[in-house]
């Protein structure tokens, strides 16, 4: 996908989390929505980050499922801060999978996903996405 397509997808996922799930439905009623959309949004933002640095081309597909283990470090190209960012995305993906497919979680687990999402988002955006 092109950068603009990833950005549009990222914005849609982000709006679903922050404008619909949290503002309308409420944190305690949005576990699965937050889990699903936080995972996908971060991957779209990562794709933008990598595309802008010419580390991948627009035909490269990045699957959120790759971020269930550190093996993803071997799949995608090197860049400054890669290991730190990928470790955070791995943690987010594992939490999001649990939120999406697991039993109801306590509010602090949902808040942890949002915190990690915001933290990774800031790092990727500060890298000029």
Secondary structure, DSSP 8 states (H G I E B T S, - for coil): --HHHHHHHHHHHHHIIIIIIIIII-GGG-HHHHHHHHHHHHHHHHHHHHHHTTSS-TT----GGGGGSTTHHHHS---TTHHHHHHHHHHHHHHHHHHHHSS---HHHHHHHHHHHHHHHHHHHHTT-
